[in-house]
Structures are given as C-alpha cells and as structure tokens.
Amino acid sequence: MSNPYQPNLDPNYAYTPQPPAPVLAGWPLRFASGLIDFVITAVLAGIASLASQGLGYVVELIVLIVFGVLEGTRAQTPGKMVVGLRTVQLADGSLLGAGLGIGRRLLHILDAIACFVGYLWPLWDEKRQTFADKIVKSVVVKVQ
C-alpha cells in the first residue's frame, strides 16, 4: 500500500496545474457596470424620446435585447467591459447563450421589486448573486 502523502516518484507521471478559480465580482464593481449600462440606455432612449415618447420605449427595449445578447454570447455588456467583469454559468463558467442573457436582463425586474433588494442581495450572498442570477444559474466574475 502506498503512502498518499508521499510525492509520486513515477517518471511517467505528469502534473497538470489547474487554472485559478474565478474571483466573484464584488458589489461596487457590479454597481459601476450597471450604472454605465444605465447611462448608455438613458442617453439613447432620451435622444429617441425627443422625436416620440413611444420611440424612446422602443429604443429601451432594443438596448435591453442587445445588452442581453452581448452578455449571453460574449459574457459582457459595455459596462462590464469597462470595469472588467464577465457573466458566466455557475456550473462550468461557460457562456449563458443569447436566450439566457436576454432572460437574465428581463428577470432583473424581480431584483427591483421591494425597494431594489435583489440588487443588494450580492452584498451578503455567498455566491454574490442577484435574484436574476439565481434563476438563470449565473455568476459575475472578474476578468483574469
């Protein structure tokens, strides 16, 4: 029987180092990325609203869809690109896909219910997830 604490002296044994585990994003960086995305959306919708209020709402919806697709297929919205964050699947760190990216964006409505407590949830949550993150099984991590 071999000693499990003794190093493997087999010359054919190859040690493959594992990549470091991703670092979960803190609330301040998440807030900053969300603020950047909000400002982009507000400016574009505001400009469109000058022509028609209905057009402003259409632009907001288009931006929501575009940001959802970006987050699902590239793991980053413009705000996340600026602050260095990515949104990935909790299970394996892979991309969410366009459908879950858009769904996550829409599910942020749940984060806003009850005085925006869902947006504050990452402050004390073990995995730093909002309600939307929990539903689509995603996490926000720092870019390494």
Phi, psi and omega per residue, in radians:
M1 nan 2.333 -3.091
S2 -1.570 2.722 3.131
N3 -1.464 2.100 -3.104
P4 -1.208 -0.248 -3.116
Y5 -1.654 -0.122 3.124
Q6 -1.507 2.391 -3.140
P7 -1.105 2.624 3.128
N8 -1.302 2.035 -3.098
L9 -1.677 0.093 3.128
D10 -1.150 2.124 -3.109
P11 -1.168 -0.310 3.126
N12 -1.532 -0.082 -3.125
Y13 -1.345 2.200 3.140
A14 -1.956 2.156 3.092
Y15 -1.537 2.178 3.100
T16 -1.958 1.933 -3.139
P17 -1.162 2.490 3.129
Q18 -1.549 2.512 3.085
P19 -1.145 2.661 -3.139
P20 -1.141 2.580 3.117
A21 -1.142 2.513 3.123
P22 -1.117 2.578 3.138
V23 -1.655 2.156 3.114
L24 -1.150 2.461 -3.113
A25 -1.307 2.419 3.078
G26 -1.390 2.882 -3.087
W27 -1.085 -0.728 -3.125
P28 -1.026 -0.724 3.118
L29 -1.202 -0.668 3.092
R30 -1.104 -0.733 3.118
F31 -1.088 -0.779 -3.135
A32 -1.074 -0.753 3.141
S33 -1.151 -0.697 3.095
G34 -1.130 -0.654 3.116
L35 -1.137 -0.733 3.103
I36 -1.082 -0.807 3.118
D37 -1.089 -0.695 3.112
F38 -1.095 -0.774 -3.130
V39 -1.097 -0.760 3.108
I40 -1.037 -0.825 -3.139
T41 -1.088 -0.796 -3.099
A42 -1.116 -0.723 3.136
V43 -1.130 -0.840 -3.140
L44 -1.107 -0.763 3.133
A45 -1.192 -0.648 3.119
G46 -1.102 -0.751 3.099
I47 -1.115 -0.766 3.136
A48 -1.148 -0.573 -3.135
S49 -1.184 -0.365 3.088
L50 -1.086 -0.577 3.107
A51 -1.413 -0.774 -3.106
S52 -2.891 2.410 3.133
Q53 -1.095 -0.657 3.100
G54 -1.073 -0.668 3.103
L55 -1.130 -0.623 3.083
G56 -1.056 -0.745 3.104
Y57 -1.151 -0.664 3.110
V58 -1.109 -0.748 3.130
V59 -1.109 -0.716 3.089
E60 -1.026 -0.769 3.133
L61 -1.124 -0.730 3.120
I62 -1.101 -0.762 3.133
V63 -1.112 -0.715 3.102
L64 -1.016 -0.795 -3.138
I65 -1.159 -0.784 -3.134
V66 -1.092 -0.797 3.127
F67 -1.122 -0.640 3.093
G68 -1.119 -0.755 3.113
V69 -1.131 -0.763 3.113
L70 -1.054 -0.784 -3.121
E71 -1.166 -0.616 -3.137
G72 -1.342 -0.615 -3.054
T73 -1.744 -0.368 3.130
R74 -2.184 -0.054 3.106
A75 1.252 0.108 -3.092
Q76 -2.516 2.411 2.917
T77 -1.608 3.027 3.078
P78 -0.984 -0.709 3.122
G79 -1.092 -0.731 3.125
K80 -1.190 -0.580 3.079
M81 -1.093 -0.738 -3.097
V82 -1.145 -0.785 -3.063
V83 -1.612 -0.102 3.059
G84 1.451 0.835 3.106
L85 -2.146 2.797 3.074
R86 -2.427 2.553 3.034
T87 -1.869 2.128 -3.068
V88 -2.358 2.936 3.083
Q89 -1.235 2.424 -3.128
L90 -1.087 -0.715 -3.018
A91 -1.101 -0.808 -3.002
D92 -2.409 0.063 3.106
G93 1.349 0.196 3.137
S94 -1.456 3.015 3.135
L95 -1.175 2.653 3.137
L96 -1.279 -0.649 -2.991
G97 1.691 2.721 -3.051
A98 -1.053 -0.751 -3.106
G99 -1.065 -0.848 3.112
L100 -1.208 -0.553 3.093
G101 -1.103 -0.796 3.095
I102 -1.175 -0.749 3.112
G103 -1.033 -0.729 3.116
R104 -1.069 -0.738 3.105
R105 -1.063 -0.795 -3.139
L106 -1.159 -0.638 -3.112
L107 -1.226 -0.212 3.061
H108 -1.091 -0.248 3.022
I109 -1.010 -0.678 3.118
L110 -1.139 -0.558 3.111
D111 -1.186 -0.496 -3.111
A112 -1.431 -0.362 -3.138
I113 -1.137 2.562 3.126
A114 1.052 1.037 3.007
C115 1.084 0.626 3.044
F116 1.114 0.432 -3.107
V117 -1.097 -0.506 3.120
G118 -1.128 -0.572 3.095
Y119 -1.272 -0.461 3.118
L120 -1.482 -0.268 -3.073
W121 -0.910 -0.659 3.134
P122 -1.065 -0.279 3.122
L123 -1.120 -0.562 -3.098
W124 -2.156 -0.061 -3.137
D125 -1.340 2.449 -3.121
E126 -1.022 -0.688 -3.117
K127 -1.753 0.120 3.121
R128 0.976 0.772 -3.103
Q129 -1.813 2.528 2.920
T130 -1.432 3.080 3.086
F131 -1.079 -0.707 3.127
A132 -1.068 -0.719 3.112
D133 -1.077 -0.744 -3.128
K134 -1.094 -0.703 -3.101
I135 -1.182 -0.779 -3.112
V136 -1.598 0.039 3.108
K137 1.036 0.952 3.128
S138 -2.142 2.817 3.018
V139 -2.372 2.722 3.069
V140 -1.872 2.187 -3.076
V141 -2.161 2.787 3.069
K142 -1.351 2.526 3.054
V143 -1.249 2.323 -3.112
Q144 -1.764 nan nan
